[in-house]
Amino acid sequence: MDLTTFEVWLGGIAALSEPQRRRAWQALAICEAAENDALEMHAHPALGASCPGPVAGDPQPASPTPVNPVGATSVAALGQRRVDSLGCPHCAHHEVVRWGQASALPRYRCKACLRTFNALTKTPLAKLRLKDQWATQATALIDGVSTSKAAQLCGVHYTTAFRWRHRFLASLASDKPTALSGIVEGDETFILESFKGKRSGMPRKSRKRGGKSARRGLSTEQIPVLVARDRQGATTDAVLPRLNRVSIAAALDGVVTPANAFCCDGGTAIVAFARRAGIAAHVLPMPGKPNPKAPDFHLNNVNAYHGRLKEWLRRFHGVATKNLPNYLGWRRTLEALGENATSAAMLLGAIGLGPYQQATP
């Protein structure tokens, strides 16, 4: 930035509101953390600065996922954004003041309930240590690496990496759009039931690396997962206890409304939901084959999402059914962020400001 442009930008600071100043401070903190990390990469021999360059003819490594480095300082900055957006975690009041510092995080005091807190209070990341490694864990989530690989990258034990994974995903599992707009496609898919990690009390013989169902086609071994998606890409999903109208209504009530044009495959349960809710349902018995008279009504969008979801899940060689909502939230967040998936964005989601939460006015 040239000097003239900088002076103009600097002169506009006085017009910023307090939340805008905090956002600006957050952006500066993240940039400073990125520069510090870059300097460490050049100065620290263990990070490869003193290693010889690549030899001609050697295979070159693939480009890593772009990451927004986040140290402990920037975790505090991201937490400040959560406090600005959500206020006090105890009473949701927005009049809070700084109240000292502890564990590398500023503390706050609410003027309404007079309770103190930090930016991670009542979030799944509360009381987790090693904040300097959280950015690496967030990057591991973006890349979808195994738990053992994440443990190696973060320099922590395997069990710690597993616990971190599900603590990071807990908030993302509930980060869903409050309503879908326009044409909505709804359809269910089925994922094989899994007791992965269970050591005793198994209702059947254990399988190896995901395994296969004992029965062909649909059976009680297949867990129904409902996905509804609008044409803007907003997606909601749910693991259904049973494939019936009541379960679908619990998942879509208020999210899909009579204002939507609802496309479905004609299943008894989903049609019954639409009829009871007063939603105009466009039944499409042949996915991928829209009626020539109404080409906008099809299920191609949601069926493509099913395909991407199952292909992505394949790398985990089976997902424990009890953890399936976390994995659905993980995939839903990656789809929502797209090219904007950075460690900072994943950390915001982990502390309760996921992409859909941020979009909610």
C-alpha positions in Angstrom: 0.0 0.0 0.0 1.4 3.4 -1.0 1.7 6.2 1.6 -1.2 8.2 0.2 -3.6 5.2 0.3 -2.4 4.4 3.8 -3.1 7.9 5.1 -6.6 7.8 3.7 -7.2 4.4 5.3 -5.8 5.6 8.6 -8.0 8.6 8.6 -11.1 6.4 8.3 -10.4 4.6 11.6 -12.1 7.4 13.6 -15.4 6.7 11.8 -15.4 3.0 12.7 -17.8 1.6 15.3 -16.4 -0.3 18.3 -17.3 -3.8 16.8 -15.7 -2.7 13.5 -12.5 -1.6 15.3 -12.3 -5.0 17.0 -12.7 -6.8 13.6 -9.9 -4.6 12.3 -7.7 -5.5 15.3 -8.5 -9.2 14.7 -7.4 -9.0 11.0 -4.2 -7.2 12.0 -3.5 -9.8 14.7 -4.0 -12.7 12.2 -1.7 -11.0 9.6 1.0 -10.5 12.3 0.7 -14.1 13.4 1.2 -15.2 9.7 4.3 -13.0 9.4 5.8 -14.4 12.7 5.2 -18.0 11.5 6.9 -17.2 8.2 9.9 -15.7 10.1 10.1 -18.8 12.3 10.1 -21.1 9.2 13.2 -19.2 7.9 15.0 -19.0 11.2 14.4 -22.5 12.8 16.6 -25.3 11.3 14.0 -27.9 12.3 11.5 -26.3 10.1 13.6 -26.8 7.0 15.2 -23.4 6.5 18.7 -24.9 6.4 17.7 -27.9 4.4 19.0 -28.1 0.8 16.6 -27.2 -2.0 15.0 -29.8 -4.2 17.2 -31.7 -6.5 16.4 -31.6 -10.2 14.4 -34.7 -11.2 13.1 -35.4 -7.7 9.3 -35.6 -7.4 7.8 -32.4 -6.0 5.3 -32.6 -3.2 1.8 -31.5 -3.8 0.9 -27.9 -2.8 -0.5 -27.8 0.7 -3.9 -26.5 1.5 -3.7 -22.7 2.0 -3.9 -22.1 5.7 -4.4 -18.9 7.8 -1.9 -19.4 10.7 -3.6 -18.9 14.1 -1.5 -18.8 17.2 -2.6 -18.3 20.8 -2.8 -14.5 20.2 -5.1 -14.9 17.2 -7.3 -17.4 19.1 -8.0 -14.5 21.5 -8.8 -12.3 18.5 -11.2 -14.8 17.0 -12.7 -15.3 20.5 -13.2 -11.5 20.6 -15.3 -11.8 17.5 -17.5 -14.4 19.2 -18.0 -12.2 22.2 -18.9 -9.2 19.9 -21.5 -11.4 18.0 -23.0 -13.5 20.8 -22.3 -11.5 24.0 -22.3 -13.0 27.4 -22.5 -16.9 27.3 -24.4 -16.9 30.5 -27.2 -14.4 29.7 -26.6 -13.3 26.1 -26.3 -9.7 27.2 -24.0 -7.6 24.9 -22.7 -5.1 27.4 -19.5 -6.7 28.6 -16.2 -5.2 29.7 -12.6 -6.6 29.9 -11.8 -8.2 33.2 -8.1 -9.2 33.2 -6.5 -12.1 31.5 -5.9 -15.8 32.2 -4.5 -18.8 30.2 -3.4 -16.5 27.3 -7.0 -15.3 26.8 -8.7 -12.1 28.0 -11.5 -12.4 30.4 -14.7 -10.4 30.4 -17.4 -9.3 32.9 -21.1 -9.0 32.0 -22.8 -5.8 33.2 -26.1 -7.6 33.4 -25.4 -10.8 35.3 -22.1 -9.7 36.7 -20.5 -13.1 35.8 -17.0 -13.4 34.3 -16.0 -15.5 31.3 -13.6 -15.8 28.5 -14.2 -16.2 24.8 -14.2 -20.1 25.1 -16.6 -20.3 28.0 -19.5 -22.8 27.3 -17.9 -23.8 24.0 -16.5 -27.3 23.2 -13.0 -25.9 23.2 -13.2 -24.6 26.8 -10.3 -25.8 29.0 -8.4 -27.4 26.1 -4.7 -26.8 26.2 -1.9 -26.3 23.6 -3.7 -23.4 21.8 -0.6 -22.9 19.6 -1.5 -26.3 17.9 -5.2 -25.5 17.2 -4.4 -24.0 13.8 -2.7 -27.3 12.8 -5.7 -29.3 14.0 -8.0 -27.0 12.1 -5.9 -27.6 9.0 -6.1 -31.3 9.5 -9.9 -31.0 9.5 -9.8 -29.1 6.2 -7.5 -31.7 4.6 -9.5 -34.6 6.1 -6.5 -36.5 7.3 -6.6 -39.5 9.6 -6.5 -39.2 13.4 -3.0 -40.7 13.6 -1.8 -38.2 10.9 -3.4 -35.3 12.8 -1.7 -36.5 16.0 1.7 -36.5 14.2 1.1 -33.0 12.7 0.1 -31.5 16.1 2.7 -33.4 18.1 0.1 -34.9 20.5 -1.0 -38.4 21.4 -3.5 -40.3 19.3 -6.2 -40.1 21.9 -5.7 -36.3 22.3 -6.1 -35.9 18.5 -9.2 -38.0 18.5 -10.7 -35.9 21.4 -9.7 -32.7 19.7 -11.4 -33.8 16.5 -14.7 -34.3 18.1 -14.5 -31.2 20.3 -13.8 -29.2 17.2 -16.7 -30.8 15.4 -19.3 -30.5 18.2 -20.4 -27.0 17.4 -20.2 -27.6 13.6 -22.7 -30.5 14.0 -25.4 -28.1 15.1 -24.5 -25.3 12.7 -27.3 -25.5 10.1 -29.4 -23.0 8.2 -32.5 -21.9 10.0 -34.4 -21.8 6.7 -33.9 -22.8 3.1 -35.0 -20.6 0.2 -36.6 -21.1 -3.2 -36.5 -24.6 -4.7 -35.5 -27.2 -2.1 -34.4 -30.7 -2.9 -34.9 -33.3 -0.2 -33.9 -36.9 -0.2 -32.6 -39.6 2.1 -29.5 -41.7 1.7 -28.3 -44.7 3.8 -25.0 -45.3 5.6 -24.0 -48.6 7.1 -24.5 -48.8 10.8 -21.1 -49.0 12.7 -20.1 -49.7 16.2 -16.5 -48.5 15.6 -14.6 -48.1 18.8 -17.0 -50.2 20.9 -15.2 -53.0 22.8 -18.0 -55.0 24.4 -21.7 -55.5 24.2 -21.7 -55.8 20.4 -25.1 -57.0 18.9 -23.2 -58.7 16.1 -19.8 -59.9 15.1 -17.3 -57.0 14.4 -16.4 -56.1 10.9 -13.0 -55.0 9.5 -12.3 -51.5 8.1 -15.9 -50.6 7.5 -17.0 -53.9 6.1 -20.2 -54.7 4.3 -23.8 -55.3 5.3 -24.9 -58.9 5.9 -28.0 -58.2 3.8 -28.4 -56.8 0.4 -30.5 -53.7 -0.1 -32.1 -51.7 2.7 -32.3 -53.3 6.2 -31.9 -52.3 9.8 -28.2 -52.2 9.3 -28.6 -49.1 7.1 -29.0 -45.8 8.9 -31.2 -43.2 7.1 -29.6 -39.8 6.6 -31.9 -37.0 5.3 -30.4 -34.2 3.3 -32.2 -31.0 2.1 -30.5 -28.5 0.0 -31.6 -25.4 -1.9 -30.2 -24.0 -5.2 -28.0 -21.5 -3.4 -26.1 -24.4 -1.8 -27.4 -24.0 1.8 -27.7 -27.6 3.2 -29.2 -29.2 6.3 -29.1 -32.8 7.2 -30.0 -35.2 10.0 -29.5 -38.8 11.1 -33.0 -40.2 11.4 -33.9 -42.6 14.1 -36.5 -44.1 11.8 -37.5 -43.3 8.2 -41.0 -41.9 9.0 -43.0 -38.7 8.8 -42.4 -37.8 12.5 -38.6 -38.1 12.2 -38.5 -36.0 8.9 -40.8 -33.4 10.5 -38.4 -33.1 13.4 -35.5 -32.5 11.1 -37.2 -30.1 8.6 -39.9 -28.3 10.6 -39.4 -24.6 10.0 -36.5 -25.1 7.7 -38.6 -26.1 4.7 -41.9 -24.1 4.7 -44.9 -23.6 2.4 -42.9 -20.8 0.8 -40.6 -23.4 -0.8 -41.0 -25.5 -3.8 -40.1 -28.9 -2.4 -38.7 -31.6 -4.7 -38.6 -35.2 -3.4 -38.6 -38.8 -4.8 -42.1 -39.8 -3.8 -41.1 -41.8 -0.7 -44.1 -42.4 1.6 -42.6 -40.6 4.7 -41.3 -37.5 2.9 -44.5 -37.0 0.9 -46.5 -37.4 4.1 -44.3 -34.7 5.8 -44.9 -32.3 2.9 -48.6 -32.9 2.9 -49.0 -32.4 6.6 -46.9 -29.2 6.6 -48.8 -27.8 3.6 -45.8 -27.7 1.4 -46.2 -28.0 -2.4 -44.3 -31.2 -3.2 -43.0 -32.0 -6.7 -42.6 -35.8 -6.8 -39.8 -36.9 -9.1 -39.7 -40.7 -9.3 -36.7 -40.6 -11.7 -33.7 -38.7 -10.3 -31.8 -36.9 -13.0 -34.8 -37.0 -15.4 -36.7 -33.8 -14.8 -40.0 -33.3 -16.5 -39.4 -31.4 -19.8 -42.3 -29.2 -18.9 -40.7 -28.3 -15.5 -36.9 -28.6 -16.0 -36.1 -26.7 -12.8 -37.6 -29.4 -10.6 -35.1 -32.2 -10.1 -33.0 -34.0 -7.5 -29.6 -33.7 -9.2 -28.3 -31.2 -6.6 -29.0 -33.3 -3.5 -28.0 -36.6 -5.2 -24.7 -35.1 -6.2 -24.2 -34.0 -2.5 -24.9 -37.6 -1.4 -22.2 -38.8 -3.8 -19.6 -36.3 -2.5 -20.5 -37.1 1.1 -20.1 -40.9 0.7 -16.9 -40.6 -1.3 -15.4 -38.3 1.4 -16.5 -40.7 4.2 -14.8 -43.6 2.4 -11.3 -42.5 3.7 -12.4 -43.1 7.3 -13.1 -46.8 6.7 -16.4 -46.7 8.6 -17.7 -44.0 10.9 -19.2 -44.9 14.2 -23.0 -44.2 14.0 -22.9 -42.3 17.4 -20.4 -39.9 15.8 -22.1 -39.6 12.4 -23.8 -36.2 13.2 -20.3 -34.7 13.8 -19.0 -36.0 10.4 -22.1 -34.6 8.7 -21.4 -31.2 10.2 -17.8 -31.5 9.2 -18.7 -32.1 5.5 -21.5 -29.5 5.6 -19.0 -26.9 6.8 -16.4 -27.7 4.2 -19.1 -27.4 1.5 -20.3 -24.1 2.9 -16.8 -22.6 3.2 -15.6 -23.8 -0.2 -12.4 -21.9 -1.2 -12.7 -19.8 2.0 -11.9 -22.8 4.2 -9.0 -21.6 6.4 -7.8 -22.6 9.9 -9.3 -19.3 11.2 -12.7 -20.1 9.7 -12.7 -23.6 11.1 -11.8 -22.3 14.6 -14.6 -19.8 14.4 -17.0 -22.7 13.7 -15.5 -24.7 16.5 -16.3 -21.9 19.0 -19.8 -21.4 17.7 -19.5 -19.1 14.7 -19.9 -21.5 11.8 -20.8 -20.3 8.3 -24.5 -20.6 8.9 -24.4 -19.1 12.4 -22.5 -16.1 10.9 -25.2 -15.8 8.2 -28.0 -15.7 10.7 -29.0 -12.0 11.4 
